[in-house]
């Protein structure tokens, strides 16, 4: 029974990451095209992954099928660092488009 719950939770994590990365990637494509920035795929992927990691570790891991006694949310410091890094990586391509000749 525990293995089935673990597999369900693993499928849930993969689906959240896959769908989240697809949706956020498409939103970024539209925004970057609208402002005329050249998309920087590696930066957007890392930023989106960090945002989804924060969401999962702070909220979604506590509502899944696999109960864990050791699951804790990210610390406030780690959350702020990841969030700042993600926002910087999302702002990076438009800044390059603005300041490049």
Biopython code that builds the backbone (N, CA, C, O; Angstrom):
import numpy as np
from Bio.PDB.StructureBuilder import StructureBuilder

atoms = [
    (1, "UNK", "N", (0.819, -1.196, 0.000)),
    (1, "UNK", "CA", (0.000, 0.000, 0.000)),
    (1, "UNK", "C", (0.864, 1.262, 0.000)),
    (1, "UNK", "O", (0.541, 2.253, -0.654)),
    (2, "UNK", "N", (1.965, 1.203, 0.745)),
    (2, "UNK", "CA", (2.852, 2.368, 0.802)),
    (2, "UNK", "C", (3.508, 2.606, -0.554)),
    (2, "UNK", "O", (3.705, 3.751, -0.962)),
    (3, "UNK", "N", (3.846, 1.522, -1.251)),
    (3, "UNK", "CA", (4.474, 1.674, -2.566)),
    (3, "UNK", "C", (3.498, 2.321, -3.544)),
    (3, "UNK", "O", (3.894, 3.164, -4.349)),
    (4, "UNK", "N", (2.233, 1.934, -3.482)),
    (4, "UNK", "CA", (1.231, 2.534, -4.370)),
    (4, "UNK", "C", (1.071, 4.021, -4.079)),
    (4, "UNK", "O", (0.977, 4.826, -5.006)),
    (5, "UNK", "N", (1.040, 4.389, -2.814)),
    (5, "UNK", "CA", (0.933, 5.811, -2.460)),
    (5, "UNK", "C", (2.161, 6.581, -2.915)),
    (5, "UNK", "O", (2.058, 7.707, -3.402)),
    (6, "UNK", "N", (3.324, 5.962, -2.752)),
    (6, "UNK", "CA", (4.560, 6.603, -3.191)),
    (6, "UNK", "C", (4.538, 6.827, -4.699)),
    (6, "UNK", "O", (4.906, 7.901, -5.175)),
    (7, "UNK", "N", (4.106, 5.810, -5.453)),
    (7, "UNK", "CA", (4.046, 5.953, -6.910)),
    (7, "UNK", "C", (3.032, 7.011, -7.335)),
    (7, "UNK", "O", (3.283, 7.772, -8.269)),
    (8, "UNK", "N", (1.891, 7.062, -6.655)),
    (8, "UNK", "CA", (0.912, 8.110, -6.958)),
    (8, "UNK", "C", (1.491, 9.501, -6.695)),
    (8, "UNK", "O", (1.285, 10.425, -7.481)),
    (9, "UNK", "N", (2.206, 9.640, -5.599)),
    (9, "UNK", "CA", (2.816, 10.937, -5.279)),
    (9, "UNK", "C", (3.895, 11.291, -6.301)),
    (9, "UNK", "O", (4.020, 12.450, -6.695)),
    (10, "UNK", "N", (4.669, 10.304, -6.726)),
    (10, "UNK", "CA", (5.701, 10.541, -7.732)),
    (10, "UNK", "C", (5.077, 10.984, -9.055)),
    (10, "UNK", "O", (5.575, 11.908, -9.699)),
    (11, "UNK", "N", (3.996, 10.330, -9.459)),
    (11, "UNK", "CA", (3.284, 10.729, -10.677)),
    (11, "UNK", "C", (2.741, 12.146, -10.522)),
    (11, "UNK", "O", (2.783, 12.940, -11.461)),
    (12, "UNK", "N", (2.238, 12.452, -9.350)),
    (12, "UNK", "CA", (1.705, 13.799, -9.086)),
    (12, "UNK", "C", (2.797, 14.856, -9.219)),
    (12, "UNK", "O", (2.570, 15.906, -9.820)),
    (13, "UNK", "N", (3.974, 14.589, -8.667)),
    (13, "UNK", "CA", (5.087, 15.540, -8.746)),
    (13, "UNK", "C", (5.496, 15.748, -10.200)),
    (13, "UNK", "O", (5.698, 16.882, -10.635)),
    (14, "UNK", "N", (5.618, 14.656, -10.949)),
    (14, "UNK", "CA", (6.018, 14.760, -12.354)),
    (14, "UNK", "C", (4.980, 15.554, -13.148)),
    (14, "UNK", "O", (5.341, 16.402, -13.964)),
    (15, "UNK", "N", (3.698, 15.287, -12.913)),
    (15, "UNK", "CA", (2.651, 16.025, -13.627)),
    (15, "UNK", "C", (2.636, 17.507, -13.259)),
    (15, "UNK", "O", (2.475, 18.364, -14.128)),
    (16, "UNK", "N", (2.804, 17.808, -11.981)),
    (16, "UNK", "CA", (2.834, 19.216, -11.557)),
    (16, "UNK", "C", (4.000, 19.931, -12.227)),
    (16, "UNK", "O", (3.842, 21.039, -12.738)),
    (17, "UNK", "N", (5.168, 19.301, -12.225)),
    (17, "UNK", "CA", (6.337, 19.927, -12.844)),
    (17, "UNK", "C", (6.152, 20.061, -14.356)),
    (17, "UNK", "O", (6.420, 21.120, -14.923)),
    (18, "UNK", "N", (5.697, 18.998, -15.001)),
    (18, "UNK", "CA", (5.537, 19.017, -16.456)),
    (18, "UNK", "C", (4.519, 20.069, -16.889)),
    (18, "UNK", "O", (4.809, 20.910, -17.739)),
    (19, "UNK", "N", (3.334, 20.016, -16.302)),
    (19, "UNK", "CA", (2.296, 20.978, -16.678)),
    (19, "UNK", "C", (2.672, 22.400, -16.269)),
    (19, "UNK", "O", (2.431, 23.349, -17.015)),
    (20, "UNK", "N", (3.258, 22.542, -15.094)),
    (20, "UNK", "CA", (3.670, 23.870, -14.642)),
    (20, "UNK", "C", (4.725, 24.482, -15.542)),
    (20, "UNK", "O", (4.641, 25.658, -15.892)),
    (21, "UNK", "N", (5.729, 23.678, -15.921)),
    (21, "UNK", "CA", (6.772, 24.187, -16.806)),
    (21, "UNK", "C", (6.209, 24.534, -18.182)),
    (21, "UNK", "O", (6.612, 25.529, -18.784)),
    (22, "UNK", "N", (5.277, 23.716, -18.683)),
    (22, "UNK", "CA", (4.668, 24.019, -19.985)),
    (22, "UNK", "C", (3.859, 25.307, -19.935)),
    (22, "UNK", "O", (3.998, 26.164, -20.808)),
    (23, "UNK", "N", (3.022, 25.448, -18.924)),
    (23, "UNK", "CA", (2.153, 26.628, -18.833)),
    (23, "UNK", "C", (2.974, 27.892, -18.618)),
    (23, "UNK", "O", (2.762, 28.894, -19.301)),
    (24, "UNK", "N", (3.907, 27.853, -17.676)),
    (24, "UNK", "CA", (4.734, 29.038, -17.428)),
    (24, "UNK", "C", (5.601, 29.373, -18.636)),
    (24, "UNK", "O", (5.815, 30.548, -18.937)),
    (25, "UNK", "N", (6.103, 28.350, -19.332)),
    (25, "UNK", "CA", (6.902, 28.585, -20.532)),
    (25, "UNK", "C", (6.113, 29.280, -21.625)),
    (25, "UNK", "O", (6.628, 30.179, -22.290)),
    (26, "UNK", "N", (4.870, 28.873, -21.815)),
    (26, "UNK", "CA", (4.036, 29.509, -22.833)),
    (26, "UNK", "C", (3.694, 30.950, -22.464)),
    (26, "UNK", "O", (3.682, 31.831, -23.324)),
    (27, "UNK", "N", (3.420, 31.183, -21.196)),
    (27, "UNK", "CA", (3.154, 32.556, -20.746)),
    (27, "UNK", "C", (4.376, 33.431, -20.996)),
    (27, "UNK", "O", (4.249, 34.564, -21.461)),
    (28, "UNK", "N", (5.559, 32.905, -20.686)),
    (28, "UNK", "CA", (6.783, 33.674, -20.924)),
    (28, "UNK", "C", (7.007, 33.922, -22.405)),
    (28, "UNK", "O", (7.440, 35.010, -22.784)),
    (29, "UNK", "N", (6.721, 32.939, -23.255)),
    (29, "UNK", "CA", (6.858, 33.145, -24.701)),
    (29, "UNK", "C", (6.019, 34.320, -25.167)),
    (29, "UNK", "O", (6.489, 35.164, -25.930)),
    (30, "UNK", "N", (4.782, 34.373, -24.710)),
    (30, "UNK", "CA", (3.880, 35.456, -25.111)),
    (30, "UNK", "C", (4.393, 36.797, -24.595)),
    (30, "UNK", "O", (4.415, 37.781, -25.334)),
    (31, "UNK", "N", (4.803, 36.838, -23.340)),
    (31, "UNK", "CA", (5.280, 38.099, -22.750)),
    (31, "UNK", "C", (6.564, 38.550, -23.429)),
    (31, "UNK", "O", (6.702, 39.725, -23.772)),
    (32, "UNK", "N", (7.509, 37.629, -23.628)),
    (32, "UNK", "CA", (8.772, 38.008, -24.266)),
    (32, "UNK", "C", (8.547, 38.477, -25.702)),
    (32, "UNK", "O", (9.190, 39.429, -26.144)),
    (33, "UNK", "N", (7.645, 37.824, -26.434)),
    (33, "UNK", "CA", (7.341, 38.256, -27.803)),
    (33, "UNK", "C", (6.667, 39.622, -27.796)),
    (33, "UNK", "O", (6.932, 40.451, -28.667)),
    (34, "UNK", "N", (5.810, 39.855, -26.832)),
    (34, "UNK", "CA", (5.087, 41.128, -26.739)),
    (34, "UNK", "C", (6.035, 42.295, -26.477)),
    (34, "UNK", "O", (5.851, 43.378, -27.032)),
    (35, "UNK", "N", (7.053, 42.080, -25.631)),
    (35, "UNK", "CA", (7.981, 43.170, -25.330)),
    (35, "UNK", "C", (9.195, 43.170, -26.248)),
    (35, "UNK", "O", (10.026, 44.075, -26.172)),
    (36, "UNK", "N", (9.309, 42.169, -27.112)),
    (36, "UNK", "CA", (10.399, 42.134, -28.073)),
    (36, "UNK", "C", (11.702, 41.592, -27.535)),
    (36, "UNK", "O", (12.764, 41.881, -28.085)),
    (37, "UNK", "N", (11.644, 40.821, -26.482)),
    (37, "UNK", "CA", (12.857, 40.236, -25.908)),
    (37, "UNK", "C", (13.127, 38.882, -26.545)),
    (37, "UNK", "O", (12.204, 38.159, -26.917)),
    (38, "UNK", "N", (14.400, 38.555, -26.663)),
    (38, "UNK", "CA", (14.785, 37.233, -27.150)),
    (38, "UNK", "C", (14.735, 36.280, -25.960)),
    (38, "UNK", "O", (15.409, 36.512, -24.956)),
    (39, "UNK", "N", (13.948, 35.213, -26.057)),
    (39, "UNK", "CA", (13.835, 34.301, -24.916)),
    (39, "UNK", "C", (15.163, 33.618, -24.612)),
    (39, "UNK", "O", (15.889, 33.208, -25.518)),
    (40, "UNK", "N", (15.457, 33.508, -23.368)),
    (40, "UNK", "CA", (16.638, 32.806, -22.899)),
    (40, "UNK", "C", (16.134, 31.542, -22.217)),
    (40, "UNK", "O", (15.773, 31.576, -21.041)),
    (41, "UNK", "N", (16.107, 30.421, -22.947)),
    (41, "UNK", "CA", (15.390, 29.232, -22.491)),
    (41, "UNK", "C", (15.953, 28.655, -21.211)),
    (41, "UNK", "O", (15.195, 28.221, -20.344)),
    (42, "UNK", "N", (17.277, 28.641, -21.074)),
    (42, "UNK", "CA", (17.843, 28.040, -19.859)),
    (42, "UNK", "C", (17.468, 28.850, -18.636)),
    (42, "UNK", "O", (17.168, 28.280, -17.586)),
    (43, "UNK", "N", (17.479, 30.168, -18.750)),
    (43, "UNK", "CA", (17.139, 31.021, -17.609)),
    (43, "UNK", "C", (15.666, 30.861, -17.241)),
    (43, "UNK", "O", (15.323, 30.782, -16.062)),
    (44, "UNK", "N", (14.800, 30.813, -18.247)),
    (44, "UNK", "CA", (13.371, 30.655, -17.980)),
    (44, "UNK", "C", (13.078, 29.291, -17.369)),
    (44, "UNK", "O", (12.262, 29.185, -16.455)),
    (45, "UNK", "N", (13.736, 28.247, -17.865)),
    (45, "UNK", "CA", (13.513, 26.907, -17.320)),
    (45, "UNK", "C", (13.935, 26.831, -15.858)),
    (45, "UNK", "O", (13.196, 26.311, -15.021)),
    (46, "UNK", "N", (15.110, 27.344, -15.552)),
    (46, "UNK", "CA", (15.588, 27.315, -14.161)),
    (46, "UNK", "C", (14.674, 28.145, -13.266)),
    (46, "UNK", "O", (14.355, 27.728, -12.153)),
    (47, "UNK", "N", (14.253, 29.305, -13.735)),
    (47, "UNK", "CA", (13.357, 30.157, -12.946)),
    (47, "UNK", "C", (12.023, 29.462, -12.691)),
    (47, "UNK", "O", (11.522, 29.472, -11.567)),
    (48, "UNK", "N", (11.453, 28.865, -13.723)),
    (48, "UNK", "CA", (10.181, 28.161, -13.561)),
    (48, "UNK", "C", (10.327, 26.962, -12.638)),
    (48, "UNK", "O", (9.451, 26.697, -11.814)),
    (49, "UNK", "N", (11.423, 26.241, -12.772)),
    (49, "UNK", "CA", (11.655, 25.097, -11.892)),
    (49, "UNK", "C", (11.756, 25.546, -10.441)),
    (49, "UNK", "O", (11.197, 24.902, -9.553)),
    (50, "UNK", "N", (12.462, 26.646, -10.191)),
    (50, "UNK", "CA", (12.574, 27.158, -8.822)),
    (50, "UNK", "C", (11.216, 27.588, -8.274)),
    (50, "UNK", "O", (10.906, 27.326, -7.112)),
    (51, "UNK", "N", (10.409, 28.246, -9.099)),
    (51, "UNK", "CA", (9.076, 28.662, -8.650)),
    (51, "UNK", "C", (8.201, 27.458, -8.311)),
    (51, "UNK", "O", (7.489, 27.469, -7.307)),
    (52, "UNK", "N", (8.252, 26.421, -9.145)),
    (52, "UNK", "CA", (7.462, 25.222, -8.868)),
    (52, "UNK", "C", (8.008, 24.451, -7.672)),
    (52, "UNK", "O", (7.244, 23.837, -6.926)),
    (53, "UNK", "N", (9.317, 24.480, -7.486)),
    (53, "UNK", "CA", (9.911, 23.843, -6.307)),
    (53, "UNK", "C", (9.430, 24.520, -5.030)),
    (53, "UNK", "O", (9.089, 23.850, -4.055)),
    (54, "UNK", "N", (9.404, 25.838, -5.039)),
    (54, "UNK", "CA", (8.903, 26.582, -3.875)),
    (54, "UNK", "C", (7.441, 26.228, -3.618)),
    (54, "UNK", "O", (7.051, 25.971, -2.479)),
    (55, "UNK", "N", (6.636, 26.215, -4.675)),
    (55, "UNK", "CA", (5.220, 25.876, -4.526)),
    (55, "UNK", "C", (5.051, 24.473, -3.956)),
    (55, "UNK", "O", (4.260, 24.265, -3.036)),
    (56, "UNK", "N", (5.788, 23.515, -4.498)),
    (56, "UNK", "CA", (5.631, 22.137, -4.034)),
    (56, "UNK", "C", (6.103, 21.978, -2.592)),
    (56, "UNK", "O", (5.389, 21.416, -1.761)),
    (57, "UNK", "N", (7.296, 22.468, -2.298)),
    (57, "UNK", "CA", (7.854, 22.253, -0.958)),
    (57, "UNK", "C", (7.096, 23.002, 0.125)),
    (57, "UNK", "O", (7.037, 22.535, 1.262)),
    (58, "UNK", "N", (6.516, 24.153, -0.198)),
    (58, "UNK", "CA", (5.832, 24.934, 0.831)),
    (58, "UNK", "C", (4.341, 24.637, 0.932)),
    (58, "UNK", "O", (3.750, 24.879, 1.985)),
    (59, "UNK", "N", (3.716, 24.128, -0.109)),
    (59, "UNK", "CA", (2.264, 23.909, -0.077)),
    (59, "UNK", "C", (1.858, 22.489, -0.468)),
    (59, "UNK", "O", (1.206, 21.794, 0.311)),
    (60, "UNK", "N", (2.236, 22.060, -1.657)),
    (60, "UNK", "CA", (1.671, 20.846, -2.235)),
    (60, "UNK", "C", (2.124, 19.552, -1.568)),
    (60, "UNK", "O", (1.394, 18.562, -1.613)),
    (61, "UNK", "N", (3.297, 19.528, -0.953)),
    (61, "UNK", "CA", (3.758, 18.279, -0.355)),
    (61, "UNK", "C", (2.917, 17.863, 0.848)),
    (61, "UNK", "O", (2.949, 16.701, 1.251)),
    (62, "UNK", "N", (2.180, 18.783, 1.413)),
    (62, "UNK", "CA", (1.375, 18.475, 2.593)),
    (62, "UNK", "C", (-0.037, 18.032, 2.238)),
    (62, "UNK", "O", (-0.814, 17.685, 3.128)),
    (63, "UNK", "N", (-0.382, 18.036, 0.954)),
    (63, "UNK", "CA", (-1.734, 17.650, 0.553)),
    (63, "UNK", "C", (-1.727, 16.445, -0.375)),
    (63, "UNK", "O", (-2.708, 16.212, -1.082)),
    (64, "UNK", "N", (-0.648, 15.679, -0.390)),
    (64, "UNK", "CA", (-0.538, 14.565, -1.322)),
    (64, "UNK", "C", (-1.011, 13.247, -0.745)),
    (64, "UNK", "O", (-1.618, 13.195, 0.324)),
    (65, "UNK", "N", (-0.717, 12.171, -1.486)),
    (65, "UNK", "CA", (-1.134, 10.831, -1.092)),
    (65, "UNK", "C", (-0.132, 10.155, -0.171)),
    (65, "UNK", "O", (-0.478, 9.183, 0.500)),
    (66, "UNK", "N", (1.078, 10.635, -0.124)),
    (66, "UNK", "CA", (2.125, 9.968, 0.643)),
    (66, "UNK", "C", (2.447, 10.800, 1.874)),
    (66, "UNK", "O", (3.201, 11.769, 1.780)),
    (67, "UNK", "N", (1.893, 10.445, 3.019)),
    (67, "UNK", "CA", (2.166, 11.224, 4.230)),
    (67, "UNK", "C", (3.603, 11.013, 4.690)),
    (67, "UNK", "O", (4.092, 9.883, 4.726)),
    (68, "UNK", "N", (4.260, 12.081, 5.033)),
    (68, "UNK", "CA", (5.646, 12.007, 5.484)),
    (68, "UNK", "C", (5.784, 12.732, 6.810)),
    (68, "UNK", "O", (5.316, 13.858, 6.978)),
    (69, "UNK", "N", (6.430, 12.067, 7.737)),
    (69, "UNK", "CA", (6.664, 12.689, 9.037)),
    (69, "UNK", "C", (7.848, 13.644, 8.997)),
    (69, "UNK", "O", (7.998, 14.490, 9.879)),
    (70, "UNK", "N", (8.682, 13.511, 7.983)),
    (70, "UNK", "CA", (9.884, 14.342, 7.901)),
    (70, "UNK", "C", (9.730, 15.522, 6.951)),
    (70, "UNK", "O", (10.640, 16.345, 6.851)),
    (71, "UNK", "N", (8.612, 15.626, 6.254)),
    (71, "UNK", "CA", (8.420, 16.719, 5.299)),
    (71, "UNK", "C", (8.269, 18.056, 6.002)),
    (71, "UNK", "O", (7.417, 18.226, 6.875)),
    (72, "UNK", "N", (9.109, 19.000, 5.606)),
    (72, "UNK", "CA", (9.045, 20.355, 6.162)),
    (72, "UNK", "C", (9.053, 21.347, 5.013)),
    (72, "UNK", "O", (9.621, 21.074, 3.955)),
    (73, "UNK", "N", (8.428, 22.492, 5.215)),
    (73, "UNK", "CA", (8.524, 23.523, 4.169)),
    (73, "UNK", "C", (9.935, 24.104, 4.130)),
    (73, "UNK", "O", (10.716, 23.950, 5.069)),
    (74, "UNK", "N", (10.235, 24.766, 3.035)),
    (74, "UNK", "CA", (11.522, 25.455, 2.934)),
    (74, "UNK", "C", (11.589, 26.554, 3.986)),
    (74, "UNK", "O", (10.570, 27.132, 4.367)),
    (75, "UNK", "N", (12.786, 26.828, 4.443)),
    (75, "UNK", "CA", (12.937, 27.926, 5.396)),
    (75, "UNK", "C", (12.634, 29.245, 4.694)),
    (75, "UNK", "O", (12.659, 29.326, 3.465)),
    (76, "UNK", "N", (12.353, 30.263, 5.474)),
    (76, "UNK", "CA", (12.059, 31.576, 4.879)),
    (76, "UNK", "C", (13.255, 32.097, 4.096)),
    (76, "UNK", "O", (13.094, 32.726, 3.050)),
    (77, "UNK", "N", (14.447, 31.838, 4.599)),
    (77, "UNK", "CA", (15.652, 32.289, 3.902)),
    (77, "UNK", "C", (15.787, 31.588, 2.557)),
    (77, "UNK", "O", (16.041, 32.237, 1.542)),
    (78, "UNK", "N", (15.621, 30.275, 2.542)),
    (78, "UNK", "CA", (15.729, 29.520, 1.290)),
    (78, "UNK", "C", (14.645, 29.946, 0.309)),
    (78, "UNK", "O", (14.906, 30.085, -0.886)),
    (79, "UNK", "N", (13.439, 30.153, 0.806)),
    (79, "UNK", "CA", (12.346, 30.598, -0.061)),
    (79, "UNK", "C", (12.669, 31.947, -0.681)),
    (79, "UNK", "O", (12.449, 32.150, -1.876)),
    (80, "UNK", "N", (13.183, 32.861, 0.111)),
    (80, "UNK", "CA", (13.530, 34.193, -0.417)),
    (80, "UNK", "C", (14.663, 34.125, -1.429)),
    (80, "UNK", "O", (14.630, 34.817, -2.447)),
    (81, "UNK", "N", (15.666, 33.298, -1.155)),
    (81, "UNK", "CA", (16.791, 33.162, -2.090)),
    (81, "UNK", "C", (16.314, 32.567, -3.412)),
    (81, "UNK", "O", (16.651, 33.079, -4.479)),
    (82, "UNK", "N", (15.525, 31.480, -3.345)),
    (82, "UNK", "CA", (15.021, 30.852, -4.568)),
    (82, "UNK", "C", (14.110, 31.794, -5.338)),
    (82, "UNK", "O", (14.189, 31.873, -6.564)),
    (83, "UNK", "N", (13.254, 32.502, -4.633)),
    (83, "UNK", "CA", (12.332, 33.429, -5.286)),
    (83, "UNK", "C", (13.085, 34.589, -5.935)),
    (83, "UNK", "O", (12.765, 34.983, -7.056)),
    (84, "UNK", "N", (14.073, 35.132, -5.244)),
    (84, "UNK", "CA", (14.880, 36.222, -5.810)),
    (84, "UNK", "C", (15.642, 35.758, -7.042)),
    (84, "UNK", "O", (15.714, 36.476, -8.039)),
    (85, "UNK", "N", (16.207, 34.565, -6.975)),
    (85, "UNK", "CA", (16.938, 34.021, -8.115)),
    (85, "UNK", "C", (16.005, 33.804, -9.302)),
    (85, "UNK", "O", (16.352, 34.134, -10.436)),
    (86, "UNK", "N", (14.826, 33.252, -9.043)),
    (86, "UNK", "CA", (13.860, 33.006, -10.123)),
    (86, "UNK", "C", (13.427, 34.311, -10.777)),
    (86, "UNK", "O", (13.367, 34.401, -12.003)),
    (87, "UNK", "N", (13.127, 35.310, -9.978)),
    (87, "UNK", "CA", (12.707, 36.598, -10.544)),
    (87, "UNK", "C", (13.836, 37.257, -11.332)),
    (87, "UNK", "O", (13.595, 37.855, -12.381)),
    (88, "UNK", "N", (15.064, 37.150, -10.832)),
    (88, "UNK", "CA", (16.201, 37.714, -11.563)),
    (88, "UNK", "C", (16.380, 37.006, -12.908)),
    (88, "UNK", "O", (16.662, 37.652, -13.917)),
    (89, "UNK", "N", (16.217, 35.686, -12.921)),
    (89, "UNK", "CA", (16.355, 34.944, -14.174)),
    (89, "UNK", "C", (15.225, 35.253, -15.155)),
    (89, "UNK", "O", (15.429, 35.195, -16.368)),
    (90, "UNK", "N", (14.048, 35.576, -14.649)),
    (90, "UNK", "CA", (12.940, 35.940, -15.537)),
    (90, "UNK", "C", (13.099, 37.350, -16.094)),
    (90, "UNK", "O", (12.654, 37.627, -17.208)),
    (91, "UNK", "N", (13.720, 38.235, -15.342)),
    (91, "UNK", "CA", (13.912, 39.615, -15.785)),
    (91, "UNK", "C", (15.142, 39.744, -16.689)),
    (91, "UNK", "O", (15.256, 40.710, -17.443)),
    (92, "UNK", "N", (16.049, 38.788, -16.619)),
    (92, "UNK", "CA", (17.301, 38.821, -17.362)),
    (92, "UNK", "C", (17.115, 38.978, -18.881)),
    (92, "UNK", "O", (17.739, 39.876, -19.446)),
    (93, "UNK", "N", (16.304, 38.173, -19.579)),
    (93, "UNK", "CA", (16.166, 38.344, -21.039)),
    (93, "UNK", "C", (15.604, 39.699, -21.465)),
    (93, "UNK", "O", (16.135, 40.288, -22.405)),
    (94, "UNK", "N", (14.557, 40.224, -20.824)),
    (94, "UNK", "CA", (14.093, 41.557, -21.238)),
    (94, "UNK", "C", (15.130, 42.651, -20.993)),
    (94, "UNK", "O", (15.208, 43.611, -21.760)),
    (95, "UNK", "N", (15.918, 42.516, -19.945)),
    (95, "UNK", "CA", (16.963, 43.512, -19.679)),
    (95, "UNK", "C", (18.017, 43.475, -20.780)),
    (95, "UNK", "O", (18.500, 44.520, -21.214)),
    (96, "UNK", "N", (18.376, 42.275, -21.232)),
    (96, "UNK", "CA", (19.336, 42.167, -22.328)),
    (96, "UNK", "C", (18.781, 42.797, -23.601)),
    (96, "UNK", "O", (19.512, 43.466, -24.332)),
    (97, "UNK", "N", (17.504, 42.589, -23.867)),
    (97, "UNK", "CA", (16.887, 43.158, -25.069)),
    (97, "UNK", "C", (16.830, 44.676, -24.988)),
    (97, "UNK", "O", (16.948, 45.359, -26.005)),
    (98, "UNK", "N", (16.652, 45.200, -23.790)),
    (98, "UNK", "CA", (16.549, 46.645, -23.615)),
    (98, "UNK", "C", (17.895, 47.330, -23.804)),
    (98, "UNK", "O", (17.974, 48.382, -24.439)),
    (99, "UNK", "N", (18.950, 46.739, -23.257)),
    (99, "UNK", "CA", (20.249, 47.400, -23.256)),
    (99, "UNK", "C", (21.177, 46.973, -24.383)),
    (99, "UNK", "O", (22.282, 47.505, -24.493)),
    (100, "UNK", "N", (20.764, 46.030, -25.223)),
    (100, "UNK", "CA", (21.631, 45.641, -26.331)),
    (100, "UNK", "C", (21.342, 46.530, -27.543)),
    (100, "UNK", "O", (20.217, 46.994, -27.726)),
    (101, "UNK", "N", (22.366, 46.763, -28.367)),
    (101, "UNK", "CA", (22.179, 47.667, -29.520)),
    (101, "UNK", "C", (21.338, 47.075, -30.613)),
    (101, "UNK", "O", (21.104, 47.724, -31.633)),
]
sb = StructureBuilder()
sb.init_structure("model")
sb.init_model(0)
sb.init_chain("A")
sb.init_seg("    ")
for serial, (resi, resn, name, xyz) in enumerate(atoms, 1):
    if name == "N":
        sb.init_residue(resn, " ", resi, " ")
    sb.init_atom(name, np.array(xyz, "f"), 0.0, 1.0, " ", f" {name:<3s}", serial, name[0])
structure = sb.get_structure()
